[in-house]
Amino acid sequence: MNIRQYLPILEWLPAYRLATLNQDLLAAIIVTVMLVPQSLAYAMLAGLPPEVGLYASIAPLLVYAILGTSRTLSVGPVAVIALMTATTAGSIVAPESESYLTMVILLTFISGGMLTLMGVFRLGFLANFLSHPVISGFITASAVIIAFSQLKHLLGVSASGHNFPEVLAALVQALPDLKVITLLLGGGTLLFLFAARRWLGVAMLRLGCSQGIASGAGRLAPILAVVVTTWMTAQFSLAEKGVAVVGEVPAGLPPLAMPTSDWSLWGQLWVGALLISIVGFVESVSVGQTLAAKRRERIEPDQELIALGCSNLGAAFSTGMPVTGGFSRSVVNFDAGARTPAAGAFTALGILAVILWLTPLLQTLPIATLAATIIIAVLSLIDFHAIRHTWRYSKADFSAMLITVVITLLQGVEAGILAGVGLSLALHVYRTSRPHTAVVGRVAGTEHFRNVERHSVETTPELLVIRVDESLYFPNARYLEDQIQALVSQRPKVRHLVLSCQAVNHIDASALDSLESINARLKDAGIKLHLAEVKGPVMDRLELIGFPKQLSGAMFMSTFDAWQSLKAEH
Amino acid sequence: MNIRQYLPILEWLPAYRLATLNQDLLAAIIVTVMLVPQSLAYAMLAGLPPEVGLYASIAPLLVYAILGTSRTLSVGPVAVIALMTATTAGSIVAPESESYLTMVILLTFISGGMLTLMGVFRLGFLANFLSHPVISGFITASAVIIAFSQLKHLLGVSASGHNFPEVLAALVQALPDLKVITLLLGGGTLLFLFAARRWLGVAMLRLGCSQGIASGAGRLAPILAVVVTTWMTAQFSLAEKGVAVVGEVPAGLPPLAMPTSDWSLWGQLWVGALLISIVGFVESVSVGQTLAAKRRERIEPDQELIALGCSNLGAAFSTGMPVTGGFSRSVVNFDAGARTPAAGAFTALGILAVILWLTPLLQTLPIATLAATIIIAVLSLIDFHAIRHTWRYSKADFSAMLITVVITLLQGVEAGILAGVGLSLALHVYRTSRPHTAVVGRVAGTEHFRNVERHSVETTPELLVIRVDESLYFPNARYLEDQIQALVSQRPKVRHLVLSCQAVNHIDASALDSLESINARLKDAGIKLHLAEVKGPVMDRLELIGFPKQLSGAMFMSTFDAWQSLKAEH
């Protein structure tokens, strides 16, 4: 066991230089400024008091700096996980109730524990069961849900519901109560942010600014919006005119918390915690891999599980909420020049300074401003390109994406992911249950065999060569029997049947029984069954059970060997 | 649409001959004599009054004669389905309650409807999801449960429970109450039947009898036991001495029945009905195919679904219980010389005659005798050979079998089957999530490529040929990225990487994304990615999305083509 594998900080800390310190410090200042409003916004999205978002941006960053393998990943609250937190914890107690925070802390703790255990037992591959179409569909639907959930803050009304249609209906009903000043403030911020994202960068590039400065200016827009609207609200006493504001944020260190040991709650929360863990891990690893590849660094998925898990445990014990490596915050960190995880630790100290000394500045920050920044952030998550691409490439994958979107909108995030994963697996099983088989012939002058219907190839009436394009296992075992029966019955001259097994990666016990009965039935019909190109691992198993001896024909190394030797017989 | 396809009776009835009539009549008489005690026994096993077993052997046989595609299959109550009926209906109301029969009739109706619909929509392939190890495991566990459930009748005590451990505990507790006369009668019958099955046939063969007569004599043993013990019980008034007997069986036509329309019951019964349908179908089709193959006949699985479905609907409307094609009764029918489904119709008339006129003869038939015949019948279902065979061939398949046995014993038949099917699918997904890949080289002097670790082959340092032994889909997409990364990092000289895709039967959207990023990463590292032997259907999809143009290398028809043309470059 290598201690460095589990404590990646030992890799970079001993070689830490002053130049790196300067770069990391600068990045940390930029990220801190960006993170403060973002953390408040995502805490609000999760139905929590704003300071919880700040708490969740301290301990996790420190823990990740010690355990994480990505140099530039920035962990903290992110939009999709905040939504999942609201759904899971909100399904047990209402966000207004006192025990809601207790529930979120327990959820964070369970999720952190699960991630850590998955890392220890190297179960990172479980994340692979979220197929890309399911992830796209889930993120798209979440973005729509989040955007609509924020509209009420822009309108200054109250409207809530358990799923998308309910939220929409409540919003429409509440329309007559809309507050004009809030709408002007929030709508104005939204338009400003949208315009900044859409045109600012382009305009600056045209004016001759560098790419880095142009994209940096775009990122500064939300900060500007926060500063201006907070100042306006204070200046014109808008809070007294009905504009909802963040209000007093308690100053001081994050309070310590202990997860409750009420086991019935564990039972209710674990499915949600598992999905939060897996979705968070997938998001974090994708971001981490993308950034690492740019600088030819590597991240270790199993160690990342441990790092993320411990970060969440850190969040749980310091009154936080579930965290993961976020895309926008990590990109800012990367672009701002962070070289090592120390940048993350400095960011944590920055947030700590804010919560100790600067909370009065946040008092008149309008909720509508936060809502506008959330809406702009999540709308960029909708990936129309991926949707079109999937539609063109595969209708089956697209249907899994569509089901994920629809069920997420109608039934919520947990149901959506589970339905998408379930459908993806079912489609795979259905596809493999009716395998493609091809009658193949020899490409003239070569040792290569291809489908008689697609290529111009040589065949012999006594010899039928069938390529089975699938592993043989129980869902398709009987189907193969039927197909061979059908192919043979159309060709009365056939004396030898060669199953070309280059695509057969596994033969399970059910398929072995089928092969045995195919062998027996063909023998009765005066046809010998041969196998060709059986792979090593499959062959080992067949020999274990003595199958080659039972076979009426022979086992050939290649289809060409079979072709040559059987043709010589006639 | 061909009417004959849906009414197979039109195939054989017009050509019906007197000689066939004689053969069918003789078979019908033999089967009737065997079916009477068997039907009573399976009704008892299902927790129903004995006459229900007889009712279920009339209408279904007539319906199957019209719709069935097997010439010799005999439908009626069978042991495993009777057990599943008892479990499913018994989980809603106790077998003693008045509404129990109502529940069984509804179950029969739902199951019949499901089978018919599955036939109409050609969903017979669903039966393939019961892998052979799961079927073996399920049947073995059912046989154990059934055998133990009958012990109380042999001992003359009452003992019941919801699962195997409960039944066993109740039996042990009830031991002190055992009735000696019942035990002598039942135990004697059991020993006699066991001896007859084990040694009678062998002894007669040694004495020079033909195989047919020897096996026929074995089948007569249960009839003999029924006749002798019934006579003894009547003669010595054993019923008054505490031996439980069948008692008065109401004479007359089966009463008509209507399934209840209580929808909440439908909701509770449908899972059980579905499993009964699928298990029944699998058993019936296996028996039908085995017998058909012996006479070079064919059965049509989808039409069989319709025939079995309508047989069950017939049973439901005539106060019956779920039925399917049984192994022992069909074999007797076949051996007795039945040529057409008319033999089944004649058997139905024979049973009808029994229930109209001969029920008084059944009055003193001891329950212990029926229990002994059930025990002997089900013990032969335990297939030790299949268990050993599966253990040797595949530990994964064996574990699916074992889980099915254990869960069936502990939690009942439904849970056992579902656990077995679930585990089988999970094992498949797990296996395909970590595909076998092999670095391959050329078998000298041929165009054939094999694993460098298993065969002595030619390789070139600039050229890495990898064969991926699995379809590429979401559970293994990321795994492939990691594997290629690892293989390439060990071989600094590599300039070309050829993915040999003869075993890749499908590439889904997630795997396509992975291929795109593998292509990009290899390009960054100065390595070209080539694909060889991509199959037609996979190629069509890749072209749809323009993948071949994105590829840094080329697409080759065969691995050998790739080898030749890339080697020529150096």
Interface residues (C-beta under 8 A of the other chain):
Chain A: F125 A127 N128 F129 L130 S131 H132 P133 A293 H389 T390 R392 Y393 S394 A396 D397 S424 L425 H428 V429 R431 T432 S433 R434 P435 H436 A438 V443 T446 E447 H448 R450 N451 R454 D469 E470 S471 Y473 F474 P475 N476 A477 R478 Y479 Q502 A503 V504 N505 H506 D508 A509 S510 L512 D513 R521 D524 K535 G536 P537 R541 L544 I545 M557 S558 F560
Chain B: F125 A127 N128 F129 L130 S131 H132 P133 A293 H389 T390 R392 Y393 S394 A396 D397 S424 L425 H428 V429 R431 T432 S433 R434 P435 H436 A438 V443 T446 E447 H448 R450 N451 R454 D469 E470 S471 Y473 F474 P475 N476 A477 R478 Y479 Q502 A503 V504 N505 H506 D508 A509 S510 L512 D513 R521 D524 K535 G536 P537 R541 L544 I545 M557 S558 F560
